[in-house]
Amino acid sequence: MSITGDAPVQAQQSSETTPGPAPVAWWWLVAASALVLLVVAAALVIWSARSHETRTTPYRILGDVTALRLDLGDADVEIDGGASAIEVRRIDEFSFGKPSQEVRDVRGGKVSLVSRCPEQVLGSCRVSYRLTVPDNVPLEIETTGGSVDVAGVRATVRITTDAGAIRATSFCGFSLQAVSDTGDVSTASECSADRLELRSRTGDVRAVVPAARYSIDAQSVTGEVRTRGLSSVEDAPFQIQALSTSGDVSVEAS
């Protein structure tokens, strides 16, 4: 007699495993790295603050100067007229021992002054200029982000900036050209210049001039235009051009 039955069945074990939590050592490494970065950043800030310097460099440009050109980058500049000679004061604020770099060139009576802060990943650099100039010395001034302020100048002046504001007070020269991309442009003339050319793309433009006969071109694409105390005369001996794309424009008699 034979006896039959079901064959025993063995259960198959799964080969899949459930991932466990990330190792604790990894998180300690991340935290330690972040702490090191914070310490280094704090040390650099302290080092920059302790190495901060302010340095003033005065000098005089001698000889017969027939023209003065300034290319000053982001530096602010103030110029006063009526002096007997060109005197310059350069004020540097910097850290890590890296002040601005200046190059002066004199050729045939024409003086060129170029100034830039050095390119650096860490630290800071800021420079500004204060000048006095004689009468009848033509000025050409160019900046990127620096503002330009001229007072009492009696000469032909040409100023261009990218983002800096331009202001001329007590101006009494043959012509003034002041052009800024985004800064405001304003002038208050002491006498009637043959030509005032004031322009800004987004800034306001304002001219205050003595009462006289002017040919006036005052326009703004989207801003407000106002003329007060003056009327445009076609054959006038003096010309005023005041233009802005989006800023307000004002031309008025003093």
C-alpha positions as CSV (number, residue, x, y, z in Angstrom):
1,M,0.0,0.0,0.0
2,S,1.3,3.4,-1.0
3,I,0.6,6.7,0.6
4,T,0.7,9.9,-1.5
5,G,0.7,13.6,-0.3
6,D,1.6,17.1,-1.3
7,A,5.3,17.8,-1.7
8,P,6.6,20.3,0.8
9,V,6.9,23.9,-0.6
10,Q,9.8,26.1,0.6
11,A,9.2,29.8,0.8
12,Q,11.4,32.0,-1.4
13,Q,13.2,34.8,0.4
14,S,13.1,38.3,-1.1
15,S,16.4,39.7,-2.3
16,E,15.2,43.4,-1.9
17,T,16.4,45.4,1.0
18,T,14.9,48.7,2.4
19,P,17.4,51.6,2.4
20,G,18.3,52.8,5.8
21,P,18.9,56.4,7.0
22,A,21.9,58.4,5.7
23,P,25.0,57.9,7.8
24,V,25.3,60.3,10.6
25,A,28.9,61.1,9.7
26,W,27.8,62.7,6.4
27,W,25.7,65.3,8.2
28,W,28.5,66.0,10.6
29,L,30.7,66.7,7.5
30,V,28.2,69.1,6.0
31,A,27.7,70.9,9.2
32,A,31.5,71.2,9.7
33,S,32.0,72.5,6.2
34,A,29.3,75.2,6.7
35,L,30.9,76.2,10.0
36,V,34.3,76.6,8.3
37,L,32.8,78.8,5.5
38,L,31.1,81.0,8.1
39,V,34.4,81.4,10.1
40,V,36.3,82.2,6.9
41,A,33.7,84.8,5.8
42,A,33.7,86.4,9.3
43,A,37.5,86.5,9.2
44,L,37.5,88.2,5.8
45,V,35.0,90.8,6.9
46,I,37.1,91.6,10.0
47,W,40.3,91.7,8.0
48,S,38.7,94.0,5.4
49,A,37.4,96.4,8.1
50,R,40.8,96.5,9.9
51,S,42.7,97.1,6.6
52,H,40.4,99.9,5.6
53,E,42.2,103.1,4.8
54,T,41.4,106.7,3.7
55,R,44.2,108.5,1.8
56,T,44.2,112.0,0.4
57,T,46.7,112.9,-2.3
58,P,46.9,116.6,-3.3
59,Y,49.0,117.8,-6.2
60,R,49.2,120.7,-8.6
61,I,49.5,120.7,-12.4
62,L,51.9,123.4,-13.5
63,G,52.5,125.0,-16.8
64,D,50.2,126.4,-19.5
65,V,47.3,124.0,-19.7
66,T,45.2,124.3,-22.9
67,A,42.8,121.5,-22.1
68,L,41.9,119.1,-19.3
69,R,40.4,115.6,-19.9
70,L,39.2,113.5,-17.0
71,D,38.3,109.8,-17.4
72,L,37.4,108.7,-13.8
73,G,35.3,105.6,-14.0
74,D,33.0,105.3,-10.9
75,A,34.6,108.3,-9.1
76,D,32.6,111.3,-8.1
77,V,34.1,114.6,-9.1
78,E,33.7,118.2,-8.0
79,I,35.3,121.1,-10.0
80,D,35.4,124.7,-8.9
81,G,36.4,127.4,-11.4
82,G,38.2,130.7,-11.0
83,A,41.5,129.3,-9.7
84,S,45.0,130.4,-10.7
85,A,46.2,126.8,-11.4
86,I,44.9,123.3,-11.6
87,E,44.9,121.8,-8.2
88,V,43.8,118.2,-7.6
89,R,42.8,116.3,-4.4
90,R,42.3,112.6,-4.8
91,I,40.5,110.9,-1.9
92,D,40.9,107.1,-1.8
93,E,39.0,104.8,0.5
94,F,40.2,101.2,0.1
95,S,41.1,97.9,1.9
96,F,43.7,95.3,1.6
97,G,46.3,97.9,0.6
98,K,44.8,98.4,-2.9
99,P,44.0,102.1,-3.7
100,S,42.9,103.4,-7.1
101,Q,45.3,103.5,-9.9
102,E,45.9,106.9,-11.7
103,V,47.7,107.7,-14.9
104,R,48.5,111.3,-15.9
105,D,49.6,112.3,-19.3
106,V,50.7,115.8,-20.4
107,R,51.3,116.5,-24.1
108,G,51.4,119.9,-25.8
109,G,49.6,121.6,-22.9
110,K,46.8,119.0,-23.0
111,V,46.4,117.1,-19.7
112,S,44.8,113.7,-19.5
113,L,44.0,112.0,-16.2
114,V,42.6,108.4,-16.0
115,S,41.6,106.8,-12.8
116,R,40.3,103.3,-12.0
117,C,39.9,101.1,-8.9
118,P,41.7,97.7,-9.3
119,E,39.7,94.7,-10.1
120,Q,39.5,92.5,-6.9
121,V,37.3,89.7,-5.6
122,L,37.7,90.7,-2.0
123,G,37.8,94.2,-0.4
124,S,36.6,97.6,-1.5
125,C,37.8,100.6,-3.3
126,R,36.2,104.0,-3.7
127,V,37.8,107.2,-5.1
128,S,36.6,110.8,-5.5
129,Y,38.2,113.9,-6.9
130,R,38.1,117.6,-6.0
131,L,39.6,120.1,-8.5
132,T,40.0,123.8,-8.9
133,V,40.7,125.0,-12.5
134,P,41.5,128.4,-14.1
135,D,39.1,130.1,-16.5
136,N,39.2,129.4,-20.2
137,V,40.6,125.9,-19.8
138,P,38.3,123.5,-21.8
139,L,37.1,120.5,-19.8
140,E,36.1,117.1,-20.9
141,I,34.8,114.8,-18.1
142,E,33.8,111.2,-18.4
143,T,32.5,108.8,-15.7
144,T,30.5,105.6,-15.6
145,G,28.7,105.6,-12.2
146,G,30.3,108.8,-10.7
147,S,28.4,112.1,-10.3
148,V,29.8,115.3,-11.7
149,D,29.4,118.7,-10.0
150,V,30.9,121.8,-11.6
151,A,30.6,125.3,-10.1
152,G,31.8,128.7,-11.3
153,V,33.5,127.3,-14.4
154,R,34.1,129.7,-17.2
155,A,35.1,127.5,-20.1
156,T,33.7,125.1,-22.7
157,V,32.7,121.9,-20.9
158,R,31.7,118.5,-22.1
159,I,30.4,115.9,-19.6
160,T,29.2,112.3,-20.2
161,T,28.2,109.8,-17.6
162,D,26.4,106.4,-17.6
163,A,24.5,106.4,-14.3
164,G,25.9,109.5,-12.6
165,A,24.0,112.8,-12.1
166,I,25.4,116.0,-13.6
167,R,25.0,119.5,-12.0
168,A,26.5,122.8,-13.2
169,T,26.0,125.9,-11.1
170,S,27.1,129.5,-11.9
171,F,28.2,128.3,-15.3
172,C,29.5,131.0,-17.7
173,G,31.3,129.4,-20.6
174,F,31.0,129.3,-24.4
175,S,29.1,125.9,-24.4
176,L,28.1,123.1,-22.1
177,Q,27.3,119.6,-23.2
178,A,26.0,117.4,-20.4
179,V,24.8,113.9,-21.3
180,S,23.8,111.2,-18.8
181,D,22.2,107.8,-19.5
182,T,20.2,107.4,-16.3
183,G,21.2,110.3,-14.1
184,D,19.5,113.7,-13.7
185,V,21.1,116.7,-15.6
186,S,20.7,120.3,-14.3
187,T,22.4,123.6,-14.9
188,A,22.1,127.1,-13.6
189,S,23.9,129.6,-15.8
190,E,25.3,132.8,-14.7
191,C,25.5,134.1,-18.2
192,S,23.9,133.1,-21.6
193,A,26.0,130.4,-23.2
194,D,26.1,130.1,-27.0
195,R,24.8,126.6,-26.6
196,L,23.5,124.4,-23.8
197,E,23.0,120.7,-24.7
198,L,21.5,118.8,-21.9
199,R,20.3,115.2,-22.3
200,S,19.3,112.2,-20.3
201,R,17.6,108.9,-21.2
202,T,15.7,108.3,-18.0
203,G,16.6,111.2,-15.7
204,D,15.1,114.7,-15.4
205,V,16.6,117.6,-17.3
206,R,16.5,121.2,-15.9
207,A,18.0,124.5,-17.2
208,V,17.9,127.8,-15.4
209,V,19.3,130.7,-17.6
210,P,19.3,134.5,-17.5
211,A,16.6,136.2,-19.5
212,A,17.6,136.6,-23.1
213,R,16.6,135.5,-26.6
214,Y,17.0,131.7,-27.0
215,S,16.3,129.1,-29.6
216,I,14.8,126.3,-27.4
217,D,14.4,122.7,-28.1
218,A,12.8,121.1,-25.0
219,Q,11.3,117.6,-25.4
220,S,10.5,114.4,-23.5
221,V,8.8,111.3,-24.9
222,T,6.9,110.4,-21.7
223,G,7.8,113.0,-19.2
224,E,6.4,116.5,-18.6
225,V,7.9,119.5,-20.5
226,R,7.7,123.0,-19.0
227,T,9.1,126.3,-20.2
228,R,8.7,129.3,-17.9
229,G,9.7,132.9,-18.5
230,L,11.2,132.2,-21.9
231,S,9.9,131.9,-25.4
232,S,11.7,130.2,-28.3
233,V,13.0,132.6,-31.0
234,E,14.1,131.1,-34.3
235,D,17.0,133.5,-35.0
236,A,18.1,133.8,-31.4
237,P,21.9,134.1,-30.7
238,F,21.7,131.5,-27.9
239,Q,20.6,127.9,-28.2
240,I,19.2,125.5,-25.5
241,Q,18.6,121.8,-26.2
242,A,17.0,119.9,-23.2
243,L,15.9,116.4,-24.0
244,S,14.9,113.3,-22.0
245,T,13.2,110.1,-23.0
246,S,11.2,109.4,-19.8
247,G,12.2,112.2,-17.4
248,D,10.7,115.6,-16.9
249,V,12.2,118.6,-18.8
250,S,12.2,122.1,-17.5
251,V,13.7,125.3,-19.0
252,E,13.1,128.6,-17.2
253,A,14.5,132.1,-16.7
254,S,16.4,132.8,-13.5
